Structures are given as C-alpha cells and as structure tokens.
C-alpha cells in the first residue's frame, strides 16, 4: 500500500500511543451509535408523538446535516485551538443532547436535542488527526483502519441498543448519555493535548451556506411525494438549493481558508474515495433504515413482519457481529491489501445485500442473510475509507482530505432518509421497498466502480512518478 505521502507524526515520544487510539476508536463507535440508534425508533416516535413519518425522520436527517456542517468546521477549530479540546467539546454536546432527548416530550425538543448530538460526528476526522500525529508512519494505516472499522460496529450496535430498549425511546437516549459520558472520561484520561496552530479563522459563512442548501435539497426530496414533485413549493426548494449551492462554491473558492476546499472534492487522488464514501454512506443508511421500516410493517399489509424494535435489532445483529470481527482484524487487512481494493470489495458486497433484498424479502431469513452480507461489506469498506482518502494527497493536506471524506459520507447518509421518505410516499407498499433496496444495490455497485477505477489510476500515476 502506498503510504509514502502521509505526513510524519509530530509526537515522537516513547509513550505508547495505542491506548489513546483505542480510546478514540471507542468514542468514534459512540459517535456512529447515536446516528443509527434512532432508526428503528422512527415508527415508535411516529406513534407516540403523533407525527407523520416525514416529520419524525428529521430526527435522523437533521442530525446528519449538522454532522455534515460541523465536521469540517470543528476540524478547522481543532487546527486552531487543539483537536483534543474539540473532541471533548463534541462529546460534551453529545451528553447534553442525549439527556435533553431523554427528557423530551415533543418532537420539537427532540429535534433540538438531535441537532446538539450531531456535532459529535466531527470526532472522526479530529481523531484521525490525533492518530496521524501520534503513530509511526508504518502503523498509521492500522490506526486509521481501527478507527474506521469501529464506526461500522458502532452503527450496528446503535440498532441493537434501540432494540433492547424496546418501545421506550427515552431509555435509548439515557443509555447513550451514560455511554458517552464514560467515553468522554476515557478520552480525557488517555488522549494528550496537541499543540494548536493558533491561527486562521473559521469559515462561518461557508458553514451557513452549506447547511442552507443541504436543508433545501433534502426537504424538497423528502416532501416531493406528498407535496407533488411539480408543486411550487418543491420546485422552489430545488431552485433555492441550486442557487445556494452555487453561491457556496463561489464563496469557498474565494475565501482564504474555506470550510471545504472545493478542489479537494475533485482531486485525482481523492475523488475515488470521495464518491465511494458518499455512495457507501447512502447504501448503508438506506439498507439500515429500509430493513428497519420493512420489518416493522404489520404482516397484514401483505409484506413485512410486524416486528418490534427488539426484533429489528435481532434482524440486524448479524451485521453488528460481522463488523465487530472485521474491526478486530482491520489492521491485518490494511497491511495486506490496497485500500482502494478493500473499499471496492466492501462496496460491492454492500450492494449485494441490497440486491438480495430486492429479489428475496419474504422470509425473516432473508433479512438475517442481507444483514450479514451488509456487515461483511461495511466491515471491509469502512476500514479502508480513511486510508484511501489520504494516501495520495500532499502531506500538508492529510487532515483536509480526511475531513472532506467524512463530510461526503455523512451527506450520503443524510440523503438516505429523505430519499426513502420520498420513495415510500410515491410508491407505498412492497414495490416501494423494492425500489429502496434497489437504490442501495446500485449505490454499492457504483461506489465499487469508482474505488477500483481511481485506485488503479492513482497507483499507476504513483509508479510513473
């Protein structure tokens, strides 16, 4: 694997850095857990808060939108004020948001709580920065692989935790608050502070514009089925999203220190990882949400199994177990295989899970098998995404590339909720779910093509140089 372009870590002390890496990996798994724990609870929230699915789905979508904006913003703050400080701050917001969610009795306050919880997603690129500065260069792919793989495990664990809480959604958030507090304490004890650059300014205008066009786009997608795709409201939202996105690109190209370096999105060394990450995030959340919603559909509808949240967690248990196994062996895989090859293989296998559900979904065994296949794909793909994103960029832009990769993965995931709401509104019934699973299959397949193609191109360019 080509890792020569990775920057030399600044922390060269004799202290063993691996306890800090493990602590950050644990925290990263909690960051992923809080994303997915709400997925099987959507029908419960819909019933208990007396709100339509399109409304309660914003507890997931807005959480991911905040994650998309805060990831590059807090990464910049980490460079300015210290990554450890930003990690602990994000963990504190997660604890506060979890407690507020546990105490919420209305959808409004629950959404506010989920917004606060979304900031913790910035922990992943911040942690990659800490690992990059702490580990020897030859151990860096292993460290990043461990961080990335435990994210997949945490995502599966969130679904399981929600299942064991049954229909008590308040208990899910109390548990999240407790686990998050423990993780924050462990990070505070084991992760040392870094020396911040102490310069630069945050791109607040870029963050506001990014949030604005993403909200407009996802609102248009999620409400298109109910409002009508040719309605004035939906067309206006699409137009607003396009205009705001264009203004955002212009602003990012002109400011001295942009929130997102636009050129990095299309950089030859990162575009394969960028597209694969976005599509793999889309496939993952589409499968997770689709399986959960399909399984909970009452059997009297002619499809679905009328599953409880606990049964949904059990349906997804194979995915969690497989991802845990792959997280344990992530370092060994990263030493033996090219990162792009792992991402391509993982994406293809994840797409295969969607294809299986498109064809076969009549028996509980179909869901168990698809969850296991998805776990294999994500366990392989997630472990290598971080390394693929940074291995072919200039050393000084390693953290930037990692941040962009995390951003697009979250954008892909946030699109999934809005897209599913739109599909099921337009095509209610079993056919709608077949479209959902078909989209996941296509997303995984296209992600595999991009990862394999650009991986080969980058290796060829590196060999020629």
N, C-alpha and C positions, 0 to 999 in steps of 0.2 A: 504494500500500500504506500502511495506517495504521501509522505508527511513532511517533506523537507521544507515546505514553505511555512510550517507552523512556527509561531514565534517562540523563542527561548524563554522559559519561565523566569520571572524575576526573583521568585522565592527559592533560594538555593540553600536554605538552612538544613541542618541534619535532622530536624524533627520529621517524624513520619507523617506524610500528608494524607494517607489513606483514611484515617478516622474522620477527617474533615470531609473527604469525598463521600464517604458512606453517609455522613450526617446530611450533606446536601442532597444526596440521592433520595434519602428518606423524605426530606422536605419536598423535593420535586414530585415524589409519588403522592404527597398530600395535595399539592397544587393540582395534579391531574384528578385526584379523587373528588375534589369539590366540584369539578366540572361535570362529572358523569353521575354523581350521586342523585342529582335531581331528575335524571332522565326517566327512571321507572316511576317517579312520583308524579309525573305530569297528569295522568288520569286522576290520581288522588287529589291533587291540587284543583283540578277542574271541577271535581265533585264537591269538595269541602269549601272552596272559595267561591263556588257558583259562578265560574267564569268559563268562557269558551276556550278550546284548545289553542286557538291562535293567540289568545291573551296570555295564558299561563306559559306558553312556550317562550315568551320573552324572559322568563326567569333563567332560561338557558342561553338564549340568543344575546341578551344584553350583557350577561356575564362574560361571554366570549368576545363581544365587541369591546368591552372595557379591557379585556386581556390583550386584544389586538392593538389598542392605542397605548396602553401602559407599558407593554413590552419594550418598544423602542425608547419610550420616554424615560422609564426608570433605568434602562440600560445607560442612557446618557447621564442621568443623575448619578449612577454608580461610578462612572468615569470621573465625575466632578467631585463627589462627596465620599466615595468609598462604596464598594459593592456589598460588603458585609452589612453596612448600615442600611442600605436599601433592601437587602434580603430580610433583615429583621423588621424593617418597617412594613414590608409587604406581608410578612407573617402576622404582624400585629393587626393589620387591617383584616386579614382573614379571620382571626379570632374574634374581632369586634363584629364583623359582618355575620359570622356564624351564630354568635349569641343573639344578635338582632333578628336574624332569620328564625331562630328557635323561639323567640318571644313574639313573632309577628302573628297577627290575626287577620290581616288583609293582604290582598295581592300587591297593593302599592308599597307597603312597608317591606314585603318580601322581596320585591324587585330592587328596592333601595339597598337592602342587605346584600343581595346578589351582586350588585354593582361594586360594593366595597370588597366583596370576596374575589372579584375578577382581577384585582391588582396583583394577586399572588402569582399569576401566570408569568410575570416578568422574572420570577425567581430562576427560571430555566436558563436563559442567556446570561443572567448575572452569575449563576453557579458555574456555567461553562467558562466565564472569565476568571473566576477564582481557581478553578481546576487548571486552566491553561497556565496560570501564574505559579501554580504550586507543584505540579508534577513534572518530572523529567520528560523531555520530548518524546522518548520512545514509549513512555507509559501513557501519553496523552490520549491516543485513540481508545485505550481501555477505559480511562476515566470518563471520557465523553460517552462511550458506549454504555457504561453502567448508568450514568445519569439518564440517558435517553431511554434505555430499556425499562428502568423503574417507572418512567412516566406511563408506559403502556400498562404495567402491572397496577399502578395506582388507579388508572382509569377503570380497569376491570373490578378492582376492589371497591370502588365507589358504588358500582351497581350491586355488588354483593351486600355491602353495608346497608344500602337502602332496602334491600330485600329482607334482611333480618330485622329491620325496624318495622316491617310490615306496613300498615297504613298510617303509622304515627310519624308524619313528616317532621314534626318538631324534634323528635328523638334523633333523626338523622343529623340535624344541624347541631344539636347538643354534642353528639359524638364527634362531629367534625371540629367543633370548637375545642374539645378536650384533646384530640389527637394533634391538632395544630399547635396548641399550647406546648405540648410535650416536644414536638418537633422544633419549635422556636427556641426552647430552652437548650436542647441538644446542640443546635446550630450555634447558639450564643457561647456555649462552653467549648466547642471543638473547632470552630472556624475563626481563624485570626483575622484581624482587620488588615486591610490593604492600604497602601499609600495613594490617596486620590490625586488626580492631576490638578484639581483645584482651579480649573479654568474652563472657559466656554460658557454657553448659555443654552437653556432648553428651548426647543422649537415648539412653543405653546400654540402658535398659530397653526403650524403643521398638524399638531395633535388634534386641535379643534376641527380642522377641515377633514382630516381622516375619519374622525368619529361621525361627522355630519354626513359625508357621502355614503359611508357604510350603513348608517341608520336608514337613510332614504332608500338605498338599494334593497336592504333586507326587508324593510316594511312593505315596499312595493311587491317583492316576491311573495312574502307570507300572506298578504291580503289580496293578491291578484285573483285568487279563486273565488273569494267571497264578494269583493267589490266589483269584479269584472275586469279582465285584462285590458279592455279598451276604454274603461271608465276614466273620467277626467282626473280623479284622484291618483290612480295607479300610473297613468301616463305622466302626470305632473311629478310624481315621485321619481320615476325613471329619469325624466329630464333633469330634475334637480340633482340627482345622483351623478349624472354625466357632467353637468356644469361644475358641481363642487369637486368632482374628481379631477377635472381638467385644471381648475384653479389650484388644487392641492399639488398637482405635478409641477405647475409653474412656480409655485412658492418654494417647493422643495429643491427645484433646480437653481433658484436664485439666492436662497439664504446661505450664509457661510457654514452653518452647522445644522443641516437638515435632520428632521426626525428620522426619515428614511432616505438613504442615498438611492435615488431612482436608478442611477446607472448600475447599482448592485443587483437590482431586480432582473436585469437583462445581461449581467456579466457572464461571459462564456464559461467561466469556472464555476459559477453558482446557479445558472438558470436551470440546469437539470435537477439539482436539489430543490430549487425554489418551486418549480412546477410539481415535482413529485411530492414534496412536502404538503403543498396546498391540496392536491388531489387525494393524497393518503389521509389527510385530516378530514376531508369531505367524505371519503369512503368509510372511515372509521365511525364518525358520528352518525352517518346515515344508517349504517348497519346496527349500531347500538340502539339508536332511537327507533329504527324500524322494527327490530326484533322485539323491543320492549312493548311498543304500541300494538304490534300484531298479536303478541302472546296474550295481552290483556283484553283483546276484543272478545266479547261474550261469544261462546260457541254457537248460540242460537242464530248468529249472523250468517252462518254457513261457512265460516272460516275463523281462525283464531282458537284460543283455548280457554278464555276466561280466567287467565292466570292472575294470581295475587302478586304483589310486589316481591314477596319471598320467592315465589315460583319463578318470577322473572330473573331474580338473582341466581337461582339454581340453573336456569337455562344458560346463563352467561358464565357460570362457574368454570366450564372447561377453558374458556378464553383466558380467565384470570390465572388459572393454574399453569397453562402453557406459557403465558407471558412471564410468570414468575420463574419458570425453568429457564427460559431464554435470557432473562436478566442475570441469572447466576452464571451463565456461560457466555455472556456478551463479550467479555474481554478476550476469551479464546477465539471466538468467531472473528473479532476485529483484527486479530493478529494473523489470521489465516486467509481472509477473503478481502477483496476490494470493497470499499464502502459502497460504491455505485452498484456493484453486483448484488450486494446484500439488499440495498434499497429496491432494486429492480425485482429481485426474487420475492421479497416481502410484499411489495405492492401487487405483484401478480397473484400471489396466494390469497391476499386480502380480497382482491377482485373475484377470485374463485369462490369465496364464501358468499358473495352477493349473487354470483351465477347459480350456485347451488340452491339458494333460497328462491331465486326467480323460477327455477324448474320444480323444486320439491319443497313444500312447506305444509304438507297436510298432517304430518305426524310430529309429536314432540321430539322424536329422534332427529328429525331434520334440523331443528333449531340447535340441538346439542352439537351435532356434527358441524354446522355452519359456525357456531361459536368457537369450536376447537380449531377449525381451519383459520378463522379470523385471528385467533390468538397466535398461531404459528406465523402468519403473515406480519402482524404488528410486532411480534417479538423479534423477528429478523429485521424488518424495515426500520422500526424506531431506533434500534440500537445503533444503526449506521447513519441516520439522517444528519446528526450533528457533525460527524466527521466529514461526510460528503460535502456539507455546506462550506467548510473552511479549508479543506485540504488543497485547493487550487487557487487561493487568493493570496494577495500580498500579506506578509506577516502583520503589518500595521492595521489591517482591516479584518482580522480574525473575529474580533468581538462584533463588529458591524455585520459581517456575513452571518454569524450565529443569530443575531437579533432579527435580521431580515427573514431568516429561515423560520424562526419561531413565530414571527408575525404572520407569514403566509399560511403556516399550518393552522393557526388559530382562525384566520379569516376563512379558510376552507371548512373548518369545523362549525363556525357560526353560520355559514351559508346552509349547512345541512338542515338545521331546524326550520328555517324559513322555507326551504325547498320542499321538505316533507309536508309542511302545512299546506303549501300551495298544491302539491300533487294530490293529497288526500281530499282537499276541498274540490278540486276539479274532477277527480275520479274516485269517489267514495266506494269502498268495498275492496274485495280481494284484488281486483285489477289495479287499483291504486298502489297497493303494497308491492305488486309485481313490478310496477314502474319504479318504486323506491329502491327495491333490491337490484333492479337493472341498472339504475344510475350508479349505485355503489360498485357494481361489477365493471362498468365502463370506466369509472374514475380510477379504480385499481389498475386496470389494463393500460390506460393512457399514462398513468404515473410510472408504470414499469417501463414503458417505451422511452419516456423522457430520461429516466435514470440510466438505462442501459446505453442509450444513444450518446448522451452527453458525457457519461463516464468514459466511454471508448474514445470520444473526441479529445477529452482532456488528457487521457493517458497518452494518446498519440502526440498531442502538442507538447507534453512534458518530455516525451522521449526525443522529439525532434530538437527541443531546446538543449 
